[in-house]
Amino acid sequence: MQLRINSATIPSPLVSMLCMIGLLFSIFLFSSRAFPADEQETTPPQQEAMSDEVMSDGDVIDVKHADRFEQRDKEGLTIFTGNVQIERPDGFLNADKVTIYENVETNETVKTVAEGNVELRDGDIFVTCAHAILNHLTDIIKFRDNVVVLQNEDRLEADTFTYNRLTGERSGEGNIKIRFRVKPKKEPESDSQEGEGEEEDNSGGPSNS
């Protein structure tokens, strides 16, 4: 049994409305297939990779506090004064004044100079002094004036102290005072092995009887 609908019995306004609804529904299906929601919201992989490269290019110096800030682009100077507190990779730097020097031509950070009540933490080394120069090109830090270096249980006092972050080499000069713990002597691996060897030699020798 088949059902038939006579189009003549359906009012024309209703037919127009049904056609409009069908057209809108078709447009909605086409747009949802052409532009999925997941593709619209996600970031292209190339842009994500580029942002990661920018963030990982060079160390980040995070200034947590300073009473005054001054920047001189033509001279390549950035100056912080007054209770300066800076977070560095694997440590921190505190001082009364911190000046960052940049190469104007290459925009490369050359060195950081800290003056007055300097406190620097770099890994397991903690240093206090009156003046410090951090060379970013050679990764060598030089301290002078009332230098005190603490590393684990060791303590060093000197007029000047130089620390190479790349090689780990350290040296001090002038009025040296140092206290460090003597490393204990390593014990033999095992005395029982020597005893067993002696027993074997005795058992293998000729008998006196």
C-alpha positions in Angstrom: 0.0 0.0 0.0 1.5 3.3 -1.0 0.7 6.8 0.4 0.5 9.6 -2.1 0.4 13.3 -1.3 -1.3 15.6 -3.7 0.8 18.7 -3.9 -2.3 20.7 -4.9 -3.7 20.2 -1.4 -0.7 21.7 0.4 -0.8 25.5 0.8 1.9 27.4 -1.1 3.3 29.2 2.0 3.8 25.9 3.8 5.7 24.6 0.7 8.0 27.7 0.8 8.7 27.3 4.4 9.6 23.6 4.0 12.0 24.5 1.2 13.7 27.1 3.3 14.1 24.8 6.2 15.7 22.2 3.9 18.0 24.7 2.4 19.3 25.9 5.8 19.8 22.3 6.9 21.9 21.6 3.8 24.1 24.7 4.4 24.6 23.6 8.1 25.7 20.1 7.0 28.1 21.5 4.4 29.8 23.9 6.8 30.2 21.4 9.5 31.9 19.0 7.1 34.2 21.6 5.5 35.3 23.1 8.8 35.4 20.6 11.7 35.4 22.2 15.2 38.6 20.4 16.2 40.5 21.9 13.3 39.3 25.4 14.0 40.4 25.4 17.6 43.7 23.6 17.3 46.9 25.5 16.6 48.9 24.5 13.5 51.9 22.3 14.4 54.3 24.7 12.7 53.2 27.6 14.9 53.5 25.5 18.0 57.1 24.5 17.1 58.0 28.0 16.3 56.8 29.3 19.7 58.8 26.6 21.5 62.0 27.6 19.7 61.5 31.2 20.6 61.0 30.4 24.3 64.0 28.1 24.5 66.4 30.5 22.7 68.6 31.9 25.5 68.4 31.9 29.3 65.6 33.9 31.0 66.5 36.5 33.6 63.5 37.2 35.8 63.7 40.4 37.8 61.5 39.9 40.9 62.2 43.3 42.5 64.0 46.6 42.0 63.4 50.1 43.3 64.4 51.7 40.0 64.7 50.7 36.3 66.6 52.4 33.5 67.3 51.4 30.0 69.6 53.1 27.5 69.2 51.5 24.1 72.0 53.5 22.3 74.5 52.5 25.0 73.2 48.9 25.4 72.7 49.3 29.1 69.9 48.1 31.4 70.2 49.2 35.0 68.4 48.1 38.1 69.0 49.8 41.4 67.7 49.3 45.0 67.3 45.9 46.5 67.6 44.1 43.2 66.4 40.5 43.2 66.9 38.4 40.0 66.1 34.8 39.4 68.6 33.0 37.1 68.8 29.5 35.7 69.8 27.3 38.5 70.1 30.1 41.0 69.6 33.8 41.8 71.4 37.2 42.0 70.7 39.8 44.7 72.5 43.2 44.9 72.1 46.9 45.4 72.7 47.6 41.7 72.8 45.4 38.7 73.8 46.5 35.2 73.3 44.4 32.1 75.6 45.2 29.1 74.5 44.4 25.5 76.3 44.6 22.2 74.4 47.3 20.3 75.3 45.9 16.9 74.4 42.3 17.6 71.9 42.7 20.5 73.9 40.0 22.3 74.1 40.1 26.1 77.8 40.5 27.0 78.0 40.7 30.8 76.1 41.5 34.0 77.8 43.6 36.7 76.4 43.4 40.3 77.5 45.9 42.9 76.9 46.2 46.7 75.8 43.4 49.0 76.1 40.9 46.2 74.6 37.4 46.8 74.8 34.9 44.1 73.6 31.3 44.0 74.8 29.1 41.1 74.0 25.4 41.5 75.6 24.2 44.8 77.8 27.4 45.1 76.7 30.4 47.1 78.9 33.6 47.1 78.7 36.9 48.9 80.9 39.9 48.0 80.8 43.6 47.1 81.3 43.3 43.3 80.7 40.5 40.7 81.0 40.3 37.0 79.1 37.6 35.1 80.6 37.2 31.6 77.9 35.6 29.4 80.2 35.0 26.5 82.8 32.9 28.4 80.5 31.7 31.3 83.1 32.9 33.8 82.1 34.8 37.0 84.6 37.0 38.8 84.0 38.2 42.4 86.0 40.7 44.4 86.1 42.5 47.8 85.2 40.5 50.9 84.5 37.3 49.0 83.0 34.4 50.9 82.3 31.2 49.0 80.2 28.4 50.4 79.9 25.0 48.8 78.3 22.2 50.8 80.4 22.1 53.9 83.4 23.9 52.4 84.1 27.6 53.0 86.5 30.0 51.3 87.4 33.6 52.0 89.5 35.7 49.6 90.0 39.1 48.0 89.1 37.7 44.6 87.5 34.5 43.4 87.0 33.2 39.8 84.5 30.5 38.9 84.3 28.9 35.4 80.8 27.5 35.0 81.7 25.4 32.0 84.8 23.6 33.4 84.0 23.9 37.1 87.5 25.4 37.7 87.7 27.7 40.8 90.6 29.9 42.0 91.1 32.5 44.7 93.7 35.2 45.5 94.6 37.4 48.4 94.1 36.7 52.1 93.0 33.2 51.6 91.1 31.4 54.4 89.7 28.0 53.6 88.0 25.3 55.4 87.1 22.0 53.8 86.3 18.5 54.8 88.9 15.8 54.1 87.5 13.0 52.1 87.6 9.7 53.9 89.8 6.9 52.7 88.1 4.3 50.7 87.9 0.9 52.4 89.1 -2.2 50.6 86.4 -3.9 48.6 86.5 -7.1 50.6 88.9 -8.8 53.0 87.3 -12.1 52.6 88.6 -12.4 49.1 92.2 -12.1 50.3 91.5 -14.8 53.0 90.1 -17.2 50.4 93.2 -16.7 48.2 95.5 -17.5 51.1 93.6 -20.7 52.0 93.9 -21.8 48.4 97.7 -21.2 48.4 98.1 -23.1 51.6 96.1 -26.1 50.5 98.0 -26.3 47.2 101.5 -26.4 48.8 103.6 -29.5 49.5 103.0 -31.3 52.8 105.7 -31.3 55.5 104.7 -34.7 56.8 
